[in-house]
Amino acid sequence: MSSRVIVTEDDEGRRSLRLSEGGARQSTVRPGEPLRLELPYTRMAMVGLAFVPEPESVLVVGLGGGAIPMFLRAVLPEVHIDVVDNDPEVVDAAKTYCGFQEDSQLRVHVADARAFMDAEGPEYGLIILDAFDAENIPRHLATREFLIATRARLARNGAVVGNLWESAANPHYAAMVRTYQVSFHGVSVFEVPPTTNRILVGLERPERYSKAALVARAERVERERDLPFKLSTLVARRYRPLTQRQKGARVMTDAGLE
C-alpha cells in the first residue's frame, strides 16, 4: 500500500484499513464474507433499515474497506447503492485487499461528498454518513448547510444514518448532534457499547416511532432479509429519541458556530 493507506491482516483473516500507521480503523472486513460486519458500529448502522425497511436506493458516504456497502449489496440485492469517497487510494485499497467490487447495482464515485450532495442527482431512501473517525472531522460534512443538502436528497419518508464519535478527541460532538436536530425531523441516537461511536438517525419528515413499532419493523427485516444478527435486539436496547436540545450546544454552520 501507499505510505498513507495501510491495510493489515490479523490471525483470523480480518483485514483492517487505516489512513496512517497506528491510526483508527476505518473499516474491518473478511474478504469474501460480506455478511460479516466485524465492527460494532457497522451493525448498529443497520438500524436505518428499521426506519426504512425497503429503500429503493441507498447512498453511503465514506467507503473505507467497503464493509457497509458490501453488506447492503448482499442483503438488498435489488437495490441500487451508490458510494462516495474522495480518496482514490482508499477505493483502490478496498478493491485490491478488502474484496470490494463494483457491479450493476453497486457504484463508487470518487468525489467530495459535499459537492456530490450539492449537485443535482437522484433521491435515496437511505443515506449513511460514515466519513468521520474519532480524530478526523471533515467540518464541511458536519454543518447545517451540508445536512440540509443531504436531507434534500432523501426520498419521501427517507432517513439519514450518521456515525459520530462522542469522545475527548471530538470536542464538537454536542454541536454535531444539535446540528442534526435543526436539520432533520425526529432525530434518534443509538449508543454502540463498548465503543464511543454513536449512530444518529434523522428523518426526512416529522414521524414518531414507538420503540415497539421500530422493533416490529426490525423483526420483519430480519425475517425477510435473513440478517445474520438480531437487528430487533439492537433497536430494543439502544433506541433513544432525542426530544430535548443538547444543553449549551450550538449549531455548526459553514460560517462557524451559531
N, C-alpha and C positions, 0 to 999 in steps of 0.2 A: 504494500500500500504506500501512498504518499506519506510524508512525514507528518501530515496533519490528520488524515483519516486513518484510523487504526482499527483493525479487526483482529480479535483474539478468539481462540477456541479453548474451552475447558475440557476436563477429562470425560465429561458426559456428552461431548459433541455439540454443546451450545456455543454459538458464535455471537460475540458482542461487538458492537460498533461504537467507537468513541471518536471524538474530534481532536483529542490530544492525549499524550501519554499521561496516564493516571486520571484522565477526565471522566466525567459522569457517563454512564452507559446511555447512549441514545436509543439503543434497541438491542434486544437479545432474541435470537431465533434458533430453531433447529431446522437447518435446510431440508426441504422436502417434507416437512411436517407442519403445514400452515395452521392446523387446528391447535397447536401447542403455543399458547400465549404464556411466555415464561415470566414476564414482569407483572406484578400485581396490578399496576395502573392500567395496563392494556386490557386486562379482563374487566376491570371496573368501567373502562370507557365504553364497553358494550352495553351499559345501561341505556345508552342512547336508543337501542332497539326496543326498549320498553316504552319509550315515548313515541317512537316512530317505527312500528313493527314491520312495515312494508314500504321502505323508501324506494322511490322509482330510480333514484340515482344518489350517489354519495361522493363527497369531496373530502379528502384527507390532506391537511396542510402539515407538511413535515414527514419525510419518508423514513429517515433512519435506516434500519436494516430491512424495513418493509413488513414488520410483524402485523401491524393493524390492517393495512390494505390486503395482505395475503390471506389473513383470516376472513375478512369480509368477502373476498372473492370466493372463498371456499364455501361459506355458509349462505351467501346471497348470489348464486351462480347466474341468475337472470338480471342482476342489477349492474348498471354501468358505474364504474368507480374511476374518478379522476384523482390523481395525486399531484401536489405541487411542492417542489423543493427548489431552493435557489442555488444549490450546490451540485454541480455536475459530478464532482468526485464522490459525493455521497451516493448519488444514483449509480455510478459505475461500481462502487464497492458493494452496494446492495445486490446488484445483478451478478457480480463476479463471485462473491463469497457468501451471500446470505440466501440465495435461492429465489430472489425476486425476479419475476419476468412479466413483461407486458404481454397483453393479448387483446382480442377484440373488445373485451369488457373491462379491461384494466389498463389505464393510460397514465403515464407520468409526464408532467410538464415542468421543465427546468425554467423557473421564473420566480421573481419576487412575489410573495403571496399578497402583498398589498396591491401591487399593480394588477395581479390576476383578479383580485376581488373587485377592484375599481373598474375594470374593463367590462364591456358587455359580454355576457355569457349565459350559459344555461342555469336554471334553478336546480337546487339539490334538496332532497328530502332530509338529508342528514349531512352535517358538516362537522368534521372532527379537527380541532385545532391542537396540533401536537408539535409546535415549533419551539417550545421552551424547555430548558432544564433548570436545575437549581441555581446555576451560576450565569446563565446566558439568557437575558430577557430582551428580545428584539422589540424595542419600545414601540416602533411604528406598527407592530402587530398586536399592541395591547391597548390602544387608545379607543376612545368613544367613536371617533370617525371610522376606524377600521372595523369595529364591531357592528356599527350601523350598516356599513357597506356589506358586511358578512350577512347580517340579517336580511338585507335586501336581496341576497342570492338564495334565500330559503324558499322552497315551495310552501304552499299553504299548509299550515299545521306542522311545519318542519321544526327541527331542533338543531342547536349548535352544542357540541360537546367540547369543552376545553380542559386541557391538562395543565394545571398550575401547581406551583410549589409553595407551601407555607413553611418557610424556613428562614433562618437568620441570613442566608445568602440571598434571599429575595425580600428586601425591605418594602417592596411595592405590593405585596400580596393583598393587603386590605383595600388598597386603591384599585387593584385589578378586579377584585370582587365587586366593589361599589360600581365600577365602570360597567361590568356585566349587568348590574341591577338597573342602570339607567338606559342600557342599550337593548335589553331583551325583556320579555314578559315571563313571569313565573320561574325565576331562577332558583335552582336547587343545587345543593352541594353533596358530594359523596366522598367521605374520607376513605383513605386507602391504607389501612394499617398493614405492616408496621412502618410504612414509609411516610414522608411528608408530602406526597402527592395529594392533590385534591382535584376531583373531577367535578366541573361545573356544567350544568345543563341549562341553556337559555332557550326559550320558546319564541316562535315567530308570532303567535297570537296569545292573548290572555287565556290561559287554561288553568284549571285547578284539578290536580290529580291527587286523589287519596292514595295512601300507601297501599291499601288493599287493591285498588284499581290497577296500580302500576305492577304490583306483584302478579296479579292475574294476567296482565299483558306479557310479563316476562315469562310466566309459565307456558303461555301459548307459543312464544318464540322458541322456548326450549324444545317443546314437542315438535313444532313444525320444521325447525331448522336443525334439530338434533345437535344442540350445542353440547360441547364436551365438559361444561361446568354449569353449576346451578346459578344462573343469572337471577332467578327469583330470590334466592337467598341473599345475594349481594344487595338487591333492591330493598328487601325487607330489613336488613341490618343497618344499611347505610343511608337510606333516603332521608334527606333533611331539607324541606323547603326553606328558602331564605325570605322571610317575611318582614324582617327588620333591617334598617340601614346599618351598615358597618359603622360602628361607633368611631367618630372622628375621621373617617376615611374621606378622601377627596377623589374626584373623578380625573382619570388620566385622559388628556386630550393632546392633539398634535402640538398645541402651543405650550403645554405644561400641565400642572395640576390646578383644578378648579375646586 
